Amino acid sequence: MNVNKIIYKPVGMLVSVLGGLAASALFNKVWAKVAGGSEAPDPTDKKATWGEVLLAATIQGAIFGLVKAAVDRGGAEGYRKVTGEWPDD
């Protein structure tokens, strides 16, 4: 196994964590606009409606999926530019 590929794993994990933090911040901003400034409901919050909980989960899932795909793809492209190899090769 190439040393660069061994290095890619921990760097990729760090970038994924940072992406998760960015996705969380983005979701909070989007939800504040959608819900008029309130925090996203917790699924077990008895005051939240089914609609609110499911809408929040849908938006959160879409944002996290988008950010994860962008971060993973960007990391792979960056790795290729630096090493000349694709991470999974």
N, C-alpha and C positions, 0 to 999 in steps of 0.2 A: 504494500500500500504506500502510496506517495505521501511524503510528509505534509505537503500542502493540503491534501484531503483530510488528514488528521487535524490540521489546524482549522479547517473549514467548519467542522462540527461545533466546537465551542463558540466560535465567532458567529455562526449561524444561529445558535441558541440565544446569544446575547442580543443579536439584531431582532430575533423573534420576540423577546421580552420587551424590548424598546418599542417594537411595532404594536404589541398588546397595550402598552401604556398610551401610545398615540391613538389607538383605536378607541380606548376607553374615554379619553379626553374628547375625541371627535363625537362619540355617541352622546356624551353628556351635553355637548353643545347642540347637537341636532335635536335631542329630546327636549331640551329647554325651549327651543323654537317651536317644536310640535305641540308641546303641552303648556306653553305660555309661562315658562320659567320654573315649573315644578320639577322635582326629581323623578326619575323613572320609578315606577312602582315595583316593589318586590313581589314575586309571584304569590307569596303567602300573606301579603298585606290584605286584611279583611276589608279595608275601605276601598281598595282598587277593584275596578270592574274587570270581568273577563276580557273585554275589548281592550282596555288599557294595558293589561298584562301581556296579551298576545301581540298587540301592536308594538309595544316596547321590545319584546323578544324578537320580533321580526326585524325591526330596524337594527337592533343590536347585532343580530346574526349576520345581516347583510353587510354592515360596516366591518365587523370583525373578519368576515370572509374576504371582503375586498382588500382590506389592509394586509391580511396574512398572505394572500396571493401576490400582492404588489411587493411586499417585503421579501418573500421567498424568491420571486422571480428576479427582483433587483439584486438580491444577494448572489444568486447564481450567475447573473450577467456580470456583476462586479468580479466575482471569482474567475470567470472565464477571461475577462479583460486583463486581470493581474497575472494569471498562471497560464493562460492559453488552453486550459482544459475545462470541460463542463464538470460540475461537482459529482454527478452520478455516473460518469464514464469510468 
